[in-house]
Amino acid sequence: MHIRRPVVTRRAAGHADWLVRAVSEQPPPVDPHSGSRRPSLPVRVKGASGVSRRQLLGTAGATGMLLGAAAGVAGHAAAAPGNVTPLTTLGSDRSPFHGTYQSGITSELQSRGHLLAFDLAAGAGRREAAALMRRWSATAARLMAGEPADGGDIDVARDAGPSSLTVTFGFGHSFFDRTGLQHQRPRALDPLPDFSSDRLDKARGNGDLWVQIGANDALVAFNAMRVIQRNAGPAARVRWQMNGFNRSPGATAHPMTARNLMGQIDGTRNPRGDDDFEKSVFVPADGEPDWMANGSYVVIRRIRMLLDDWEKLSRRDQEKVIGRRKSDGAPLTGGAETTAIELEKTDAEGNLVVPINAHARVSRPDYNQGATILRRMFSYHDGHDKDGTPDAGMLFVCWQADPLRGFVPVQRHLDRGDALSQYIRHEASGLYAVPGGAADGEYVGQRLLEA
């Protein structure tokens, strides 16, 4: 028997902001075992559709060190110090499934994440893919609302609220061949070029379908991943899976930009929600192909950090590689974290204070033809190699309206002269078309699969 979840008061369609609270006025549900009423936390709705540019990021920060792509957008929005969310309310935060855009793109960084790719089963085609996306969308909508999945819930998240759960779906290059929709495949899904820093394991890249799951509770995230996998049934099988984490909201005295496993504040130079932001990240409503309206293209990279080599450097040398102070993320030229870098400033000996190959310099958008990407990330640690070397680093996820104008030029520039390159290794890669959000009564990808 499933214990009922709090009733959610929905926001009006078409309006969203990241910290809207919708408080249930229903009485606490009756505990089926004791007959008494259990206290219920109010559910806070985090919007997805119609995101205003001014509200989109605020003073966001997710990572200033871009590790293979430059300046995207912060996943964890920094609020005023007095607005710290108590840990006891984390379970009540909810992201809506339906909306203009899919959730999990502009959403705040979550403390737990899973990335998965699936391949359609032999003999499965367009009809089976449509049935799968219809099934997955219905399941994701229920789970993101904090409700049990119909017929497939495994009870792992039975006692928790939605915990900011997001489930995001995308299609890989091969999906269009498998479904006979080659004529609908976007040019932007052309395979990424090779880069000199690549050491890619093809078994852990690409795939017909891509799923991103994020939540602020590990069991909620695992439950969603497991249910989605079970829902695939005979239509698709897992090709690869990656698991990641971030700092939990409320773990610091006040909201701040995240740190990565190198100990660096990571996300300072992510662009803010200016007038060009949505054009850089989302395919316009009248864009091509039409089924990608309000969608985005995501590049994922599994980037191993060579921590043993990195940790041999002195703090001063680490700061020269990045171009920022490790303590607070401020540029080496002085000021605070968000102070502009004085790229031409020299020391008493006439040397550039920020080295010519420092990551903060090489990754700047104005050094990369203005390329802008929205980036979110999860750290990962998958144990150790036989020699004790840690298999740890970053699951890099970046979003753009066109990867040929976003990720590709940035990575090419970093490939040619980033001091950070000798301390990281790109080990897996994928590129996926992520359709716009589904309206009530629709499923993700319906405009493609039922065209």
N, C-alpha and C positions, 0 to 999 in steps of 0.2 A: 504493500500500500504506500502510495506517495503522500507525503505531507504537503498540504497546499502552500504555495508561495504567496507573498503579499500581492494584493491587487495593484497594478500599475496604472496611475493616471497618465494618459498619453498627452503629449504636447500637440498643438495644432500643426497640421502638415505644412511643410514648406518653411518653417522657422526653426532654427537650431542655434544653440550656443553650448559651449562645452561644459558649463557648470550649472545647468538648469536643474532645479529640484522639483520633482513631482511627488508629493507626499500622499500616500494612500490614506483615505479616510475610513477604510473598512475596519471593523473590529478585528482583533487578532484571531487567527483561525483556531479551532478547537483541536487540541492534541488528541489524536485518535486513541492513545493509550491511557491517558489520565483523565480525559474529559474536560480539563482546564484549558483556558485560552493562553496561547503562547504570545509573548510580546513580539511585535514585528518591527523591523527597521523600516523607515521610509525609504522609498526607492528614488534615487537621483538619476534623472535621464540625461545622458550626454548625447547631444544632437549629432546628426550626420548630414542631413539634407539642408540646402540653402545656407551654407556657412558664410557668414559675412567676412569680408576681407579683414576688417578691423579686429573682429573677434577671433579670427582663424588661429593666430599664433600668439598674440600678445607679446609677452617677453619670453617666448619659448626658448628652450635650449635642450639639445639632445646630445650633440657631440661636435666639438670643434675640430678634432682630429678626424679626418674623413676616411682614412684607411682605404683608399682606392677610388674615391670619388669625392668631389668637392661640395662644399656648402649646400646642404639640403635644408630641410626644415625640421625644427625640433619636434621630437615626439612628446616630450614632457613639458607642458606649458608651465612656466614659472609664475605662480601667483604671488600676491603680496604676502610678506612674512606672517601676518596675522591670520591668514586664511588656510592654515595647515589643516588637512583633513585627518581627524582622529582615526586611528587604525580600526576602531570599532565600527566605523561606517563604511569601510571599503566594500563589504559585501553588498551594500545597497546601491552602488553605482551601476547604472545601466546604459548601454549604448543601443540605439534603435537599429533594427535590421533594415527597415524600409526607408528610402530616401533618395535624393538626387544622386548621391555618391555612395559607394559601399563604405561601411565602417572599417576601421583598421588602416586608413590612409592618413587622415589628418588627426586621428585619435591620439591622445596622450600616450606616451610610452607606458607599457604594462610590465609588471614585474616577472611575468612568465610568458613564454611563447613557444609555439611549435610551427615549423614550416614543413609541408609535405608536398610531394608530387605523386600523381597517380598516372598510370597508363590504362587506357581502355582495354578491356579483355579482347582476345581474338574473336573476331566476328561481330563485336559490338560496333555500332555506327551511330548515325545521327539520332535515330529514334531512342536508342538506349541512353545516349548522352543527354537528350532532353529529359527523359524520365529521371535520370540521376540528378541533374541540376534542379529539377522540380522537388525531388525528395530532399536533397541537401539544403535547399533554400528554406523549405518548411521546417526542417530540423534546426537550422541555424537561428531562424526567427524565434522559435520556442526557447532554445537554450539561452539566447541573448536577452530574453525577457525574464529569465530566471525560472522558466517552467521546465518540467521534465519532457524529454523527447518521447513522442508517441511510439510505443512498441519497441524502442531500442535503448531506453535509458538503462545505465548500468549502476545507478545509485551512488556513484562515487561522490557526486556533488549534492547529494540529497539534503544536507543540512545548511547549505550555503546559498547566498543570494547570487545575482548575476556577476558581481565582482568585475564590472567593466569588460565583460567578455565581448570580443569581436571575432567574427569569422568572415574571411574575405576570399573570394574565388577568382581564378584567372585561367586563361587558356594558353597553352604553349604552341609553338610552330607546328608540331606534328599533329595537334588536335584537328586541324583543318583537313589534313590528308585522311585521317581516320574517319571523319564524318562526311567526306565528300563536299566540303565547303571551301575548297582551295580558292575559289573566286572571291571569297569574302575575307581571305587572310590579309591583314594590313601590311603594307610595306614596312612599317616600323617594327614588325616581328622578324625581319631578316636577321640571320644569325649574327651575333656580335663578332667583331674581328678578334684575332689573336693579339695578346699583349705579352711583352717579354717577361713580366712577373708571374704569368700564369703557370701553374703546375696542376692542371685541372684533372679531376677524377670524373670521367664522363658518366660513370654509374651514379654519381651523386648530383647530376645536373639535368636540366631540361625536363621533359615529361609532357604528357598530353594535358593534364590538369594540375593546377597549383592551388593549394589551400594554405592560408595564414591564419593561425589561431593565437589570440592574445588574451590574457586575463590577469587580474591582480591577486589571484589565488591559484596555487599550483594544482589543486585537485579539480577546480572548475575547468582549468585549461586542459588537463588530462582527460577529464570526462568528455569534453567537447571533441577532442581529438579522437578518442576511442569510439564515440558514437558516430562521428563522421566516417571513420574507417569502416565500421560495421554497416552503416547505411549504403556504402558503395556496393555491397552485395557481390553478385557475380559480374557486375558491369565493369568494374575497374579494380586494379590492385595497386598497392603502394609501390612506388618506384624508389623513393628515398624519403628520409625524415631527418630533420635537424631540430634540436631542442635548445632553447636559450633562456636567459634570465636578465633582469635589470634590478637595480635597487628598488625596494618597495616604497610606494608613496608613504610619507610620514616618517621615514627612517632618519631624516635629517631635521635639524631644529627649524629650518625654513626651506621652502622649495629652492632647488638649485640645479644647475646644469649637471648632467650625469658624469660619472667617471667610467672609463673603460678598464680593461684588465692590465693595461700598462700604467694605471694610476693617473692618467691624464684626464683633465676636464675636457669633455668631448661634445662639442656642438655649439660653441660660442658664435661662430660665423654663419650659422644657418640663417637664411633670408627670412624676413618678416612678411606679413600678409599685405604687401602693397598691391597696387593696381595690376601689376604684371604677374602676380603669384599664381592665380587660378589658370591663366593662359600658359604658364610654364609647366603646370602639374597635370591639368585635366584637358582631355580632348573637348573642344567646344561642341555645343549642342548641334551646330550645323557642320561638324567636321566629317572626315572620311576615315573609315566607312561609317555609315550612319548608325550601325548597331553599337559603335563605340562612343556615342555621345555621352559626355560626362564621365567617361572612363579614364583610365590612366595606364601607363606601361610601367611594369616593375622589373627592376634588375635585382637579383639576389646574388650575393657572393659570400662564400664561406672563406673567411680570411684568417689564417692561422697567424698568431703573434708569436714570434720567436723569443719567448720571454727570457730564456736563459741568457741569450746574447744581450737583450735589452737591459736586463737587470745588472749586467756587468758594467754598464756605463755609469758614470757619476751623474748626479742630478743635473749639474751644469751642462754636461754633454747631452743628456736627454732633452733638456730645454732648448738647446741649439738645434737639435734635430727637428723639434716641433716648431720652435719660434715663439713659444709662450712659457710663462712660469708654471711650474708644476703645482705650486701651492694653491693658486687662485685662478689660473687660466689667463692672466693678464699678459699682453704682449711684452716681449723683452725690452721694447722701447719705453715701457712705463705705463702707468695708469691702472685702470681696473679691467675686469674681464672683457667688457664690451667697448673699451677704448680702441679707437682705430689704430692700426699698426703704422708706424712711421717707417715706411720701407726704405727710405734713403738715409736714415739716421746712421751715423758712424760713431765709433768709440774714439778714445784719445789717440789711438794708433792709426786711425783712418779706416778701420775695418767695419763692414756693415754689422750693425748690432743684430739684425735678423739675417742669418746667412742666406746666400743666394739660392740654396737648395732646401731651405727650411720648408717643412710641410705647410705651415701657415701662409707662406708666400706663394708657393707653387700651386696651391689649391684654390687660390682666390678666383672668384668668377671673372673679374676683369683681366685675369691672366689666361682665361679659358674661353675666349670669345663670348663672354657673358653667360655661359651655360649655367642654368639653375636647376637644381633637383631638390626634391623633398626627400629627406632621408630619415629612416627610423632604424633602430638596430636592437639586437639582443647580443649579449655576451654568451659565450658557450665554453664549457669545459668537458671534454669527452675522455677523461682519463689521461694515461701516459703511454708513450711508446716504450718498447722493450728496454731502451737505454735510460729510461726515466724522464725523457723530454716531455713536458706537458703538451697535450693536444688541446690548446685553448686559444681563444681569440674572439672574433666578432662575426655574427651573422648580419651582414650588411644588406639592408633593404632600401632601395631608393626608387622614387616615383617621379615620372615626368610625362609630359604630353607626347614627347618623341625622343626615344633613347639615342637616336642618331644625332640629336642636337643637345642632349643632356649628358648622359653617362659617358658616351663614347669619346667626345673631345676632351673631357676632363681626365678620363683614364689614360688617354694617349699622352697628355701633357705630364701626368704624374709618372708615367712609364719612362719618360725621357730624363728625369732629373729630380726625383723626390728623395731626400735623405732618409725618409722613413722606409723606403722600399727594401732596404737590406735587413729590416727587422720584421717583415711580414711576408706572407706567401698566400697567393690566391689559389685555393684548392678545389673549389666547386663554383659553378656559375649557372644561372638560368635567366631567361627572359620570357615574360608572360604579358598577354593582353588582359587587362582587368576591366570588364564592362562597367558601365554606370550602375547605380543602385537600382533595386527593384521596387516598383510601386506596390501598394497593397493589392494582393491578388495575382501578382506576377512572381516569376522566379528569375534569378540572375542568369543572364544569357538568353532569355526568351526571345528577344528581338533578333538574335542571330539564328537560333535553332528553329524558330518557327517562321522565318521570313519566307 
